[in-house]
Amino acid sequence: MSNEGKIIKVAGPLVVAKSIPNARMADVVKVGEKGIIGEIIELNGELASIQVYEETAGIGVGDPVISTGRPLSVELAPGLLKSIYDGIQRPLDLILKASGDFIGRGISVNALDREKKWEFTPTAKVGDNVVAGDILGTVQETSLIEHRIMVPPGVEGKVAAINKGSFNITETIAKVSDQDICMLQYWPVRKPRPFATKLPATEPLVTGQRIIDTLFTIAKGGTACIPGPFGSGKTVVQHQLAKWANADIVIFIGCGERGNEMTDVLLEFPELKDPKTGKPLMERTVLIANTSNMPIAAREASVYTGAAIAEYYRDMGYSITLSADSTSRWAEALREMSGRLEEMPGEEGYPAYLGSRLADFYERAGYGICLGSQERKGSFTIVGSVSPPGGDMSEPVVQNTLRIVKVFWGLDYALAHKRHFPAINWLLSYSLYLNNLEDYFKTEVADDWSKVRTEAMRLLSEEGELDEIVRLVGLDALSAREQLILFVTKSIREDFLYQSAFDPVDQYSSLQKQYSLLKLITGLYREALTAIEAGVELGQIKGLKVLPQIARARLIPEDKAQAEIAAIETAMKQEISNLKGGHSL
């Protein structure tokens, strides 16, 4: 009996084959004489529909299809960090050496180096009882990250032997019961790695971006989406999160983006310095690049490849952020494959299962206790950008994503056009983590954090209503209090929400500095309001000598921020008090 099936139909990235022995859903197959990689996505009797991860030109009816008998999986071991992969975990640097600037078809390269030796230091001892997820020992993967070698899934028992020294990832480092353990593990990309216990998110992912951390906070282990039209700054926000978020490891997936954008990322990331350590950011980063001219099936797989790598490091007890840019291109790949399978289309041609596939992806995020008897906690945060055609927020990918994620950072092209960055619209955006995180902010930052934030949001909301009135009847129709609101919210927008990614001081603000800045500006409103009620003219408030200092407060270095902002606040209160005193005379 032949061990191969035969192709009976080729339709772009979809190949239909007949009589593949022992064919199973999600198994990886090798298609054609060149052994091009594909995945079985539908079985119907003897027929198997295969999505092929490479160009299918030259493949014809009658060509062989051979099943590997295993699902699409990632290789997990030391060596992942600092790597740049394509959507199915093939290292781009090795592909470049093998085939030049363009990926040759049928190229098969190992995701991880089989020759490189790693110094393994055992932490478990002979005789220890271990279960899946327990740490056997460590390897210093980069200068920033210690790689923890875990007992593979499905393995438990007594440690019969454990070795110390230099090993490659396929050499035996330990023996558990009668099973040899090496550093290399495999995991199916579409299968989530479980938590022992999933916990509520109680700690913020601090990004250093004021509008995100203060107004629309995301929790560690949370989910967020950044929808916005072309040119509104989605990628810039993703880069800032990758650079500044207080996560241990960053996974960045360029999913179907333009080649020139992805090139910028690939050139920029290796040059970036980790602001906390001064070492290259790539030492705690994995990049997955799948540009818009690469085969669409690999684009669909790329987000799962990134998620599987992220979950592996999360299980070591690390905090991981995954940025997917953009899930719209991923959904377009789903739509194209669905169309070629001749499935019944849903809204705007997307498959009816679009919502469930998005949910499957975002639900892999979380915070909790990792598997194993040695208790440790890890978190996995997902931030996905969405590129709706024409900026249409009613489009199916945006709407399905909003039903799943808990943070919405709505980018606004009008703000970007005014050079206001990050161009997150404060009237559209929201975060559902604020109640969970309130205790953290009270204990770690200030008792009245939520009160200051609520007052700022109220003022911004009132400004939105007053702007409508001003457009209709003019500024003079407003009362002195309403004109004061417009004056103070201008300061909130320009001196707090605006943040330069290129200024060495302004590109990052600690939570304490963010609180102090916003408290200073909302304090200006309260003090000025009491002065106006005491008869002081708004023009006198606008002439305060302290105002330029308030405008420049965001540029005060972190080590001096608390003292200098407190001094500005004292000076502001004194000036307004003098105005009130002068008026009462």
C-alpha positions in Angstrom: 0.0 0.0 0.0 1.3 3.5 -0.9 2.2 5.8 1.9 1.1 8.9 -0.1 -2.0 10.5 -1.4 -2.5 12.1 -4.8 -3.5 15.7 -5.6 -6.8 16.0 -7.5 -7.3 19.8 -7.3 -5.2 23.0 -6.9 -6.9 26.3 -6.2 -4.3 28.9 -5.1 -3.2 28.0 -1.5 -5.8 25.3 -1.3 -4.9 21.8 -2.5 -7.3 18.9 -2.4 -5.8 15.4 -2.2 -7.3 11.9 -2.2 -6.4 8.8 -0.2 -3.8 10.1 2.3 -3.1 7.2 4.6 -4.1 7.9 8.3 -5.1 11.5 7.5 -6.2 13.6 10.5 -7.4 17.1 10.9 -4.6 19.7 11.5 -1.9 17.2 10.5 1.1 18.7 8.6 1.7 17.3 5.1 4.4 17.6 2.4 2.9 18.5 -1.0 4.4 17.9 -4.4 7.9 16.8 -5.4 9.5 19.7 -3.4 7.8 18.7 -0.2 6.0 22.1 0.3 4.5 22.4 3.8 0.7 22.3 4.2 -1.9 21.6 6.9 -5.1 19.5 6.6 -8.0 21.8 7.3 -11.0 19.7 6.1 -11.7 16.0 5.7 -14.6 14.7 3.6 -14.5 10.9 3.1 -11.2 10.1 1.2 -10.7 13.8 0.3 -8.5 16.1 2.4 -8.4 19.9 1.9 -5.0 21.2 2.6 -3.9 24.9 3.2 -0.4 25.2 1.8 2.0 27.6 3.5 4.0 28.4 0.3 3.4 29.3 -3.3 1.6 26.5 -5.2 2.7 27.4 -8.7 4.0 24.3 -10.5 2.0 21.8 -8.4 -0.4 19.8 -10.4 -3.0 17.0 -10.3 -1.4 13.6 -9.6 1.5 15.0 -7.5 2.1 13.2 -4.2 1.1 14.3 -0.7 2.7 12.7 2.3 1.5 13.1 5.9 4.0 13.8 8.7 1.5 12.4 11.2 1.8 15.4 13.5 0.0 18.8 13.8 1.7 22.1 13.0 4.0 22.6 16.0 6.6 25.0 17.3 10.0 24.0 18.6 10.6 25.2 22.1 14.0 25.3 23.7 16.8 27.8 24.4 17.6 29.9 21.3 14.1 31.3 20.7 15.0 34.8 21.9 16.7 37.2 19.5 15.3 35.1 16.6 13.3 36.4 13.6 10.9 33.8 12.1 8.4 33.6 9.3 4.8 32.6 10.1 5.6 28.9 10.5 8.7 29.3 12.6 11.4 29.1 9.9 14.4 31.4 10.8 14.6 34.1 8.2 18.4 34.4 8.5 18.9 30.7 7.7 16.4 31.0 4.8 18.4 34.0 3.5 21.6 31.9 3.4 19.8 29.0 1.8 17.8 30.8 -0.9 18.7 34.5 -1.1 16.4 37.5 -0.7 13.2 35.6 -1.6 12.0 32.4 0.2 12.5 29.4 -2.1 9.8 26.8 -2.1 10.1 23.6 -0.2 12.9 25.0 2.0 13.1 23.1 5.3 15.3 24.5 8.1 15.3 23.8 11.8 13.7 26.5 13.9 16.4 26.1 16.5 20.1 25.4 16.2 20.9 21.7 16.9 24.6 22.2 17.2 24.9 25.1 19.7 25.8 24.1 23.2 24.1 25.6 26.2 25.3 25.5 29.8 22.7 23.6 31.8 22.6 24.1 35.6 20.3 21.5 37.3 17.9 22.7 40.1 16.2 19.3 40.6 18.0 16.4 42.3 18.0 12.6 41.7 15.1 11.1 43.6 12.9 14.2 43.4 9.3 13.5 42.3 8.4 15.8 39.4 5.3 16.4 37.3 4.7 18.2 34.0 5.7 21.9 34.3 8.3 21.4 37.1 11.6 23.1 36.5 14.6 20.6 36.1 17.2 23.3 35.7 18.2 26.6 34.0 20.1 27.9 31.0 21.2 31.5 30.6 19.6 32.1 27.2 20.6 35.8 27.0 22.1 38.3 29.4 18.6 39.3 30.4 16.6 36.1 30.4 17.2 32.8 32.3 15.6 29.9 30.3 13.9 27.4 32.7 13.9 23.8 31.4 10.6 22.3 32.3 9.4 18.7 32.5 7.5 18.1 29.2 3.7 17.6 29.1 2.6 14.0 29.9 5.8 13.2 31.8 6.0 12.6 35.6 7.8 10.4 38.1 11.1 10.3 40.0 14.3 11.9 38.6 16.5 8.9 37.9 19.5 11.0 36.6 20.3 14.6 35.9 23.4 16.0 34.3 25.3 19.3 34.6 27.4 20.8 31.8 27.2 21.9 28.1 24.6 20.2 25.9 22.8 20.9 22.6 19.0 21.0 22.7 18.7 17.3 21.5 21.1 15.7 24.0 19.7 14.0 27.2 20.0 16.2 30.3 17.9 14.2 32.6 16.0 10.9 33.0 12.5 11.0 34.6 11.3 7.4 35.5 12.3 5.6 32.3 12.1 8.6 29.9 15.0 10.6 28.6 14.5 14.4 28.7 16.3 16.9 26.4 15.9 20.7 26.2 13.8 20.5 23.0 10.0 20.3 23.2 7.3 20.5 20.6 3.8 22.0 21.1 0.9 22.2 18.6 0.4 25.8 17.8 -3.4 25.7 17.8 -3.7 24.1 21.2 -3.5 26.5 24.2 -1.1 25.6 27.0 -3.2 25.3 30.2 -2.8 27.1 33.5 -3.0 25.2 36.7 -5.3 28.0 38.0 -6.3 31.1 36.2 -6.5 34.2 38.4 -8.2 37.6 38.1 -5.9 40.3 36.7 -4.8 42.6 39.6 -1.6 44.3 38.4 -1.4 46.8 35.5 0.9 46.4 32.5 2.8 49.7 32.9 3.6 51.1 29.5 4.9 54.5 30.4 2.3 56.0 28.0 0.2 58.5 30.0 -3.1 58.1 28.1 -2.9 54.3 28.4 -1.7 53.9 32.0 -3.8 56.6 33.6 -7.0 56.7 31.5 -7.3 53.3 29.8 -5.2 50.8 31.7 -4.5 47.3 30.6 -3.8 44.6 33.2 -1.1 42.0 33.0 -2.7 39.0 31.4 -5.3 41.2 29.7 -6.4 41.8 26.1 -6.6 45.0 24.2 -7.3 46.1 20.6 -6.0 49.2 18.7 -8.3 49.8 15.8 -7.7 52.8 13.5 -7.4 53.9 9.9 -4.2 53.9 7.9 -1.7 56.5 9.2 -3.3 56.9 12.7 -0.3 55.4 14.5 -1.2 51.8 15.3 2.3 50.5 14.7 4.0 53.3 16.6 1.8 52.5 19.7 2.7 48.8 19.3 6.4 49.7 19.2 6.1 51.9 22.3 4.4 49.0 24.2 7.1 46.6 23.1 9.9 48.9 24.2 8.5 50.3 27.5 5.9 47.8 28.9 7.1 46.2 32.2 7.0 42.7 30.6 9.9 40.3 30.8 9.6 39.1 27.1 8.1 40.6 24.0 6.6 38.7 21.0 6.0 40.9 18.0 4.0 39.5 15.1 3.9 41.4 11.8 0.9 39.7 10.3 0.3 40.6 6.7 1.7 44.1 7.0 3.4 45.9 4.1 7.0 44.8 3.4 8.5 48.2 4.0 6.8 48.5 7.4 8.0 45.1 8.4 11.5 46.0 7.1 11.5 49.1 9.4 10.6 46.8 12.4 13.3 44.3 11.5 15.9 47.0 11.1 14.8 49.0 14.2 14.3 46.3 16.8 17.9 45.0 16.8 19.1 48.6 17.3 16.8 49.4 20.2 18.2 49.4 23.7 16.2 48.0 26.6 15.6 51.2 28.7 15.7 49.3 32.0 19.1 47.5 31.4 20.7 49.4 28.5 21.2 46.1 26.7 19.7 45.3 23.2 15.9 44.9 23.4 16.2 41.8 21.1 17.7 39.9 24.1 14.2 39.5 25.3 12.3 39.6 22.0 11.0 37.2 19.4 10.0 38.6 16.0 7.6 36.8 13.6 7.5 38.5 10.2 4.8 37.6 7.7 4.5 40.3 5.1 1.5 40.9 2.8 3.3 39.3 -0.2 4.0 36.0 1.7 1.5 33.1 1.2 -1.8 33.9 3.0 -2.0 30.5 4.8 1.2 31.2 6.7 -0.2 34.5 7.7 -3.2 32.7 9.3 -0.8 30.4 11.2 1.6 33.2 12.4 -0.6 34.4 15.3 -0.8 30.9 16.7 2.9 30.4 16.3 3.5 33.6 18.4 0.9 32.6 21.0 2.5 29.1 21.5 6.0 30.6 22.1 4.5 33.2 24.5 2.7 30.6 26.5 5.9 28.5 26.8 7.7 31.4 28.4 4.7 32.3 30.5 4.8 28.8 32.0 8.3 29.5 33.2 6.8 32.3 35.4 7.5 35.3 33.1 5.3 38.2 32.1 4.8 38.2 28.3 3.3 40.7 25.9 2.3 39.7 22.4 1.6 42.4 19.8 -0.2 41.3 16.6 -0.1 43.8 13.8 -2.6 43.4 12.4 -5.5 40.9 13.0 -7.4 42.4 10.1 -4.9 40.9 7.7 -5.1 37.6 9.6 -8.9 37.7 9.2 -8.5 38.4 5.4 -6.4 35.2 5.2 -9.3 33.3 6.9 -11.7 34.8 4.5 -9.7 33.8 1.4 -9.3 30.2 2.7 -13.0 30.0 3.5 -13.9 31.2 0.0 -11.6 28.6 -1.6 -13.2 25.9 0.6 -16.6 27.1 -0.8 -18.0 27.7 2.7 -21.1 29.7 3.2 -19.9 33.3 3.7 -20.9 35.5 6.7 -20.9 39.2 7.0 -18.8 41.0 4.3 -17.6 37.6 3.1 -15.8 36.6 6.3 -16.5 33.1 7.5 -19.3 32.5 9.9 -16.7 31.3 12.5 -14.7 34.6 12.5 -15.9 35.5 16.0 -15.0 32.1 17.5 -11.6 32.1 15.9 -10.8 35.6 17.2 -12.1 34.5 20.7 -9.9 31.4 20.6 -6.9 33.6 20.0 -7.6 36.3 22.6 -8.7 33.8 25.2 -5.1 32.4 25.3 -4.2 35.6 27.2 -4.3 35.4 31.0 -2.7 35.6 34.4 -2.5 32.7 36.8 -0.6 29.9 38.5 1.5 27.8 36.0 1.5 24.0 35.8 3.8 22.1 38.1 4.2 21.4 41.8 6.6 24.4 42.2 4.1 27.3 42.5 4.9 30.3 40.2 2.8 32.8 38.5 3.0 34.0 34.9 1.0 36.3 32.6 0.4 36.6 28.9 -1.0 39.9 27.5 -2.3 40.2 24.0 -2.6 43.6 22.1 -4.0 43.3 18.6 -4.2 46.1 16.1 -7.1 46.2 13.7 -7.0 48.0 10.3 -10.6 48.5 9.2 -11.0 49.6 5.6 -11.6 53.3 5.5 -11.5 53.5 9.3 -15.0 51.9 9.5 -15.4 50.8 13.1 -18.7 48.9 12.3 -16.6 46.5 10.2 -16.9 42.8 11.3 -13.3 42.3 12.5 -13.5 45.4 14.8 -17.0 44.5 16.1 -16.1 40.8 16.8 -12.9 41.9 18.5 -14.7 44.4 20.7 -17.0 41.7 22.0 -13.9 39.8 23.3 -11.3 42.3 24.5 -11.5 44.4 27.6 -9.5 47.4 26.5 -10.3 49.5 23.5 -7.8 52.2 22.4 -9.6 53.9 19.5 -7.2 55.7 17.2 -8.4 58.9 15.6 -7.1 60.0 12.2 -8.1 63.6 13.0 -5.9 63.6 16.1 -3.0 62.1 14.1 -3.5 64.7 11.4 -3.1 67.4 14.1 0.2 65.7 15.1 -1.3 64.6 18.5 0.3 61.3 19.5 -0.6 58.8 20.7 -3.7 59.5 18.6 -6.0 57.7 21.0 -9.4 59.3 21.2 -10.3 59.7 24.9 -14.0 59.9 24.2 -14.2 56.6 22.3 -11.8 54.5 24.2 -12.4 52.4 27.4 -10.9 49.9 29.8 -12.9 47.3 31.8 -9.9 46.6 34.1 -10.2 49.8 36.2 -12.1 48.2 39.1 -9.8 45.2 39.3 -6.7 47.5 39.4 -8.1 50.1 41.9 -6.5 48.5 44.9 -3.1 48.3 43.2 -3.1 52.1 42.3 -4.3 53.0 45.9 -1.5 51.1 47.6 1.3 51.6 45.0 0.7 55.1 43.8 -1.8 57.3 45.7 -5.1 57.0 47.6 -6.9 59.4 45.4 -5.6 58.0 42.0 -9.1 57.0 40.8 -10.6 60.4 42.0 -8.0 62.4 40.0 -8.6 60.1 36.9 -12.4 60.4 37.2 -12.2 64.2 37.4 -10.0 64.4 34.3 -12.3 62.1 32.4 -15.3 64.2 33.5 -13.6 67.4 32.3 -12.7 65.9 28.9 -16.3 64.6 28.5 -17.7 68.1 29.3 -15.2 69.6 26.8 -16.7 67.4 24.1 -20.2 68.7 24.8 -19.0 72.4 25.1 -17.2 72.2 21.8 -20.5 71.5 20.0 -22.0 74.6 21.6 -19.0 76.7 20.7 -19.3 75.6 17.1 -22.9 76.6 17.0 -23.1 79.9 19.0 -19.5 80.9 19.8 -17.3 81.0 22.9 -19.0 84.1 24.4 -22.2 82.1 25.0 -20.4 80.1 27.6 -20.3 80.9 31.3 -16.9 81.6 33.0 -16.9 78.1 34.5 -17.5 76.5 31.1 -14.7 78.6 29.5 -12.4 77.6 32.4 -13.2 73.9 31.5 -12.1 74.5 27.9 -8.9 76.2 29.1 -8.0 73.4 31.6 -8.8 70.6 29.2 -6.6 72.2 26.6 -3.8 71.8 29.2 -4.8 68.1 29.9 -4.7 67.4 26.1 -1.5 69.2 25.3 0.5 68.9 28.5 -0.6 65.4 29.7 -2.2 63.3 26.9 0.2 64.4 24.2 3.5 62.4 24.5 6.5 62.5 22.2 8.0 59.1 21.3 11.2 60.9 20.3 11.9 63.0 23.4 14.3 61.1 25.7 12.4 62.3 28.8 8.8 62.5 27.5 8.7 59.0 25.9 8.3 57.3 29.2 6.4 58.5 32.4 6.3 56.5 35.6 2.9 56.0 37.3 4.0 58.4 40.1 4.9 61.1 37.6 1.7 60.6 35.7 -0.4 60.9 38.8 1.5 64.1 39.9 1.1 65.7 36.5 -2.6 65.0 36.3 -3.2 66.1 39.9 -1.4 69.4 39.1 -3.7 70.1 36.1 -6.9 69.1 37.8 -5.8 71.1 40.9 -5.4 74.1 38.6 -9.1 73.7 37.7 -10.3 73.4 41.3 -8.2 76.4 42.5 -9.2 78.5 39.5 -12.9 77.7 39.9 -12.9 78.9 43.6 -11.1 82.1 42.4 -13.7 82.7 39.7 -16.5 82.1 42.2 -14.8 84.7 44.4 -15.0 87.2 41.5 -11.6 86.8 39.8 -11.7 87.2 36.0 -10.8 84.3 33.8 -8.3 86.5 31.9 -6.4 86.9 35.2 -6.3 83.1 35.5 -5.0 82.8 32.0 -2.2 85.2 32.9 -0.7 83.2 35.7 3.1 83.1 35.6 3.1 79.5 36.6 1.3 78.3 33.5 4.4 77.9 31.3 5.9 75.7 34.1 2.8 73.5 34.1 3.1 73.2 30.3 6.8 72.0 30.6 6.3 69.7 33.6 6.1 66.6 31.5 9.7 67.2 30.4 11.1 67.1 33.9 13.4 64.1 34.4 12.0 61.3 36.5 14.5 61.7 39.4 13.4 65.4 39.8 9.8 65.1 38.8 8.2 64.7 42.3 10.0 67.7 44.0 9.6 70.0 41.0 6.0 69.3 40.3 5.2 69.7 44.0 7.0 73.1 43.9 4.9 74.2 40.8 1.7 73.1 42.5 2.6 75.2 45.6 3.5 78.2 43.4 0.2 77.9 41.5 -1.9 77.8 44.6 0.0 80.8 46.0 -0.6 82.9 42.8 -4.3 82.1 42.7 -4.6 82.8 46.4 -2.9 86.2 45.8 -5.5 86.9 43.0 -8.4 86.1 45.3 -6.8 88.2 48.1 -6.3 91.2 45.7 -9.9 90.9 44.5 -11.4 90.8 48.0 -9.6 94.1 48.8 
